[in-house]
């Protein structure tokens, strides 16, 4: 018995260094893989951007007719920088985005509660689902002439167009998210004596957060699209007026500059919504574990 115990001890001593070295090797491989993924996540998009910019500059510099339609990258950067220092540009931003803020705020205030409520009521869902699907499939631009006829070339015509662009894309994800909330969660809340308002506040709305923020991201993207279209086609005011003016002056650098600023604004809004969603989800997960 003593001999067996001694041999076991010797075997354990021999295996301990090998196990330790194996763990260290696994940790090193994991750190190396994580570092490689981080470098790839930063380096690959950076390399693609550098290659794209280099080709853009080369193609527009060495082709005589290219600069008429597409500016060189350096001209584009200079024009964008100059735009940020122009008072007329910021006045145009206010004209365009005041309508955007009003329309998007209305779409959010109506669309989120409506979508969540519809998702929990099958009868109402059956009545509205067809119209919502039609609103998503039908090109919204076909309604713009009718809206201009009824409301005229006014601020509220722009607000209405942007609202129509955003509303359906906010409602649909909220409707789907609330309709997929597990009935077991609702029943469990009722079994603990939760009232209707508590069930909505503590179960249905938190469970619908991914759908709500998906709707916000889609809605803000389509709201910017609606603002862009209405000002470029029927009501040339604000940023649309600037773009049309630069097009008529054959100044593509400023056209690209205004377009880039609008795209960056939309991307920033979507990133903010994604960040807020991640923070809220993390808070609720930690609260649920407690």
For each residue, the residues with C-beta under 8 A, 3 or more apart:
1: 4 5
2: 5 6
3: 6 7
4: 1 7 8
5: 1 2 8 9
6: 2 3 9 10
7: 3 4 10 11
8: 4 5 11 12
9: 5 6 12 13
10: 6 7 13 14
11: 7 8 14 15
12: 8 9 15 16
13: 9 10 16
14: 10 11 17 18
15: 11 12 18 19
16: 12 13 19 20
17: 14 20 21
18: 14 15 21 22
19: 15 16 22 23
20: 16 17 23 24
21: 17 18 24 25
22: 18 19 25 26
23: 19 20 26 27
24: 20 21 27 28
25: 21 22 28 29
26: 22 23 29 30
27: 23 24 30 31
28: 24 25 31 32
29: 25 26 32 33
30: 26 27 33 34
31: 27 28 34 35
32: 28 29 35 36
33: 29 30 36 37
34: 30 31 37 38
35: 31 32 38 39
36: 32 33 39 40
37: 33 34 40 41
38: 34 35 41 42
39: 35 36 42 43
40: 36 37 43 44
41: 37 38 44 45
42: 38 39 45 46
43: 39 40 46 47
44: 40 41 47 48
45: 41 42 48 49
46: 42 43 49 50
47: 43 44 50 51
48: 44 45 51 52
49: 45 46 52 53
50: 46 47 53 54
51: 47 48 54 55
52: 48 49 55 56
53: 49 50 56 57 73
54: 50 51 57 58
55: 51 52 58 59
56: 52 53 59 60 70 72 73
57: 53 54 60 61 72 73 74
58: 54 55 61 62
59: 55 56 62 63 66 70
60: 56 57 63 66 67 70 71 72 73
61: 57 58 72
62: 58 59
63: 59 60 66 67
64: 67
65: 68 69
66: 59 60 63 69 70
67: 60 63 64 70 71 72 75 252
68: 65 250 252
69: 65 66 252
70: 56 59 60 66 67 252 256
71: 60 67 75 76 79 252 253 256
72: 56 57 60 61 67 75 76 253
73: 53 56 57 60 76 77
74: 57 77 78
75: 67 71 72 78 79 253
76: 71 72 73 79 80 253 256 257 260
77: 73 74 80 81
78: 74 75 81 82 253
79: 71 75 76 82 83 251 253 254 256 257
80: 76 77 83 84 256 257 260 261
81: 77 78 84 85
82: 78 79 85 86 257
83: 79 80 86 89 254 257 258 261
84: 80 81 89 261
85: 81 82
86: 82 83 89 90
87: 90 91
88: 91 92 242
89: 83 84 86 92 93 242 258
90: 86 87 93 94
91: 87 88 94 95
92: 88 89 95 96 238 239 241 242
93: 89 90 96 97 238 239
94: 90 91 97 98 238
95: 91 92 98 99 237 238 239
96: 92 93 99 100 227 231 237 238 239 240
97: 93 94 100 101 227 238 265
98: 94 95 101 102 155
99: 95 96 102 103 155 158 159 162 227 238
100: 96 97 103 104 162 223 224 227
101: 97 98 104 105
102: 98 99 105 106 159
103: 99 100 106 107 158 159 160 161 162 163 166 223 226
104: 100 101 107 108 162 163 166 219 220 223
105: 101 102 108 109
106: 102 103 109 110 159 163
107: 103 104 110 111 163 166 167 170 219 223
108: 104 105 111 112 170 216 219
109: 105 106 112 113
110: 106 107 113 114 167
111: 107 108 114 115 166 167 170 171 174 215 219
112: 108 109 115 116 170 174 212 215
113: 109 110 116 117
114: 110 111 117 118 171 174
115: 111 112 118 119 170 171 172 173 174 175 178 211 215
116: 112 113 119 120 174 175 177 178 204 205 208 212
117: 113 114 120 121 124 178
118: 114 115 121 124 125 128 171 175 178
119: 115 116 125 174 175 176 177 178 179 180 208
120: 116 117 178 179 181 204
121: 117 118 124 125
122: 125 126
123: 126 127
124: 117 118 121 127 128
125: 118 119 121 122 128 129 175 179
126: 122 123 129
127: 123 124
128: 118 124 125 131 132
129: 125 126 132 133 175
130: 133 134
131: 128 134 135
132: 128 129 135 136 168 171 172 175
133: 129 130 136 137
134: 130 131 137 138
135: 131 132 138 140 164 167 168
136: 132 133 168 169 172
137: 133 134
138: 134 135 142
139: 142
140: 135 143 144 161 164 165 226
141: 144 229 233
142: 138 139 145
143: 140 146 147 161 164
144: 140 141 147 148 161 229 230 233 234
145: 142 148 149 234
146: 143 149 150
147: 143 144 150 151 157 160 161 164
148: 144 145 151 152 153 157 234 235
149: 145 146
150: 146 147
151: 147 148 154 156 157 160
152: 148 157
153: 148 157 234 235
154: 151 157 158
155: 98 99 158 159
156: 151 159 160
157: 147 148 151 152 153 154 160 161 230 235
158: 99 103 154 155 161 162 227 230 231 235 237
159: 99 102 103 106 155 156 162 163
160: 103 147 151 156 157 163 164
161: 103 140 143 144 147 157 158 164 165 226 229 230
162: 99 100 103 104 158 159 165 166 223 226 227 230
163: 103 104 106 107 159 160 166 167
164: 135 140 143 147 160 161 167 168 226
165: 140 161 162 169 222 223 225 226 229
166: 103 104 107 111 162 163 169 170 219 220 222 223 226
167: 107 110 111 135 163 164 170 171 219
168: 132 135 136 164 171 172
169: 136 165 166 172 173 215 218 219 221 222
170: 107 108 111 112 115 166 167 173 174 215 216 218 219
171: 111 114 115 118 132 167 168 174 175 215
172: 115 132 136 168 169 175 176 215
173: 115 169 170 176 177 211 212 214 215 218
174: 111 112 114 115 116 119 170 171 177 178 208 211 212 215
175: 115 116 118 119 125 129 132 171 172 178 179 211
176: 119 172 173 179 180 211
177: 116 119 173 174 180 181 207 208 209 210 211 212 214
178: 115 116 117 118 119 120 174 175 181 204 207 208 211
179: 119 120 125 175 176
180: 119 176 177
181: 120 177 178 185 186 203 204 207 208
182: 185 186 207
183: 186 187
184: 187 188
185: 181 182 188 189 203 207
186: 181 182 183 189 190 199 203 204
187: 183 184 190 191
188: 184 185 191 192
189: 185 186 192 194 198 199 202 203
190: 186 187 193 194 199
191: 187 188
192: 188 189
193: 190
194: 189 190 198 199 202 203
195: 198 199
196: 199 200
197: 200 201
198: 189 194 195 201 202
199: 186 189 190 194 195 196 202 203 204
200: 196 197 203 204 205
201: 197 198 205
202: 189 194 198 199 205 206
203: 181 185 186 189 194 199 200 206 207
204: 116 120 178 181 186 199 200 207 208
205: 116 200 201 202 208 209
206: 202 203 209 284
207: 177 178 181 182 185 203 204
208: 116 119 174 177 178 181 204 205 211 212
209: 177 205 206 212 213 277 280 281 284
210: 177 213 214 277 281
211: 115 173 174 175 176 177 178 208 214 215
212: 112 116 173 174 177 208 209 215 216
213: 209 210 216 217 273 274 276 277
214: 173 177 210 211 217 218
215: 111 112 115 169 170 171 172 173 174 211 212 218 219
216: 108 170 212 213 219 220 273
217: 213 214 220 221 270 273 274
218: 169 170 173 214 215 221 222
219: 104 107 108 111 166 167 169 170 215 216 222 223
220: 104 166 216 217 223 224 266 269 270 273
221: 169 217 218 224 225 266 270
222: 165 166 169 218 219 225 226
223: 100 103 104 107 162 165 166 219 220 226 227
224: 100 220 221 227 228 262 265 266
225: 165 221 222 228 229
226: 103 140 161 162 164 165 166 222 223 229 230
227: 96 97 99 100 158 162 223 224 230 231 239
228: 224 225 231 232 239 240 262
229: 141 144 161 165 225 226 232 233
230: 144 157 158 161 162 226 227 233 234 235 240
231: 96 158 227 228 235 236 237 238 239 240 241 243
232: 228 229 236 240 243 244
233: 141 144 229 230
234: 144 145 148 153 230
235: 148 153 157 158 230 231 240
236: 231 232 240 241 244
237: 95 96 158 231 240 241
238: 92 93 94 95 96 97 99 231 241 242
239: 92 93 95 96 227 228 231 242 243 258 262
240: 96 228 230 231 232 235 236 237 243 244
241: 92 231 236 237 238 244 245
242: 88 89 92 238 239 245 246 254 258
243: 231 232 239 240 246 247 255 258 259
244: 232 236 240 241 247 248
245: 241 242 248 249
246: 242 243 249 251 252 254 255 258
247: 243 244 250 251 255
248: 244 245
249: 245 246
250: 68 247
251: 79 246 247 254 255
252: 67 68 69 70 71 246 255 256
253: 71 72 75 76 78 79 256 257
254: 79 83 242 246 251 257 258
255: 243 246 247 251 252 258 259
256: 70 71 76 79 80 252 253 259 260
257: 76 79 80 82 83 253 254 260 261
258: 83 89 239 242 243 246 254 255 261 262
259: 243 255 256 262 263
260: 76 80 256 257 263 264
261: 80 83 84 257 258 264 265
262: 224 228 239 258 259 265 266
263: 259 260 266 267
264: 260 261 267 268
265: 97 224 261 262 268 269
266: 220 221 224 262 263 269 270
267: 263 264 270 271
268: 264 265 271 272
269: 220 265 266 272 273
270: 217 220 221 266 267 273 274
271: 267 268 274 275
272: 268 269 275 276
273: 213 216 217 220 269 270 276 277
274: 213 217 270 271 277 278
275: 271 272 278 279
276: 213 272 273 279 280
277: 209 210 213 273 274 280 281
278: 274 275 281 282
279: 275 276 282 283
280: 209 276 277 283 284
281: 209 210 277 278 284 285
282: 278 279 285 286
283: 279 280 286 287
284: 206 209 280 281 287 288
285: 281 282 288 289
286: 282 283 289 290
287: 283 284 290
288: 284 285
289: 285 286
290: 286 287
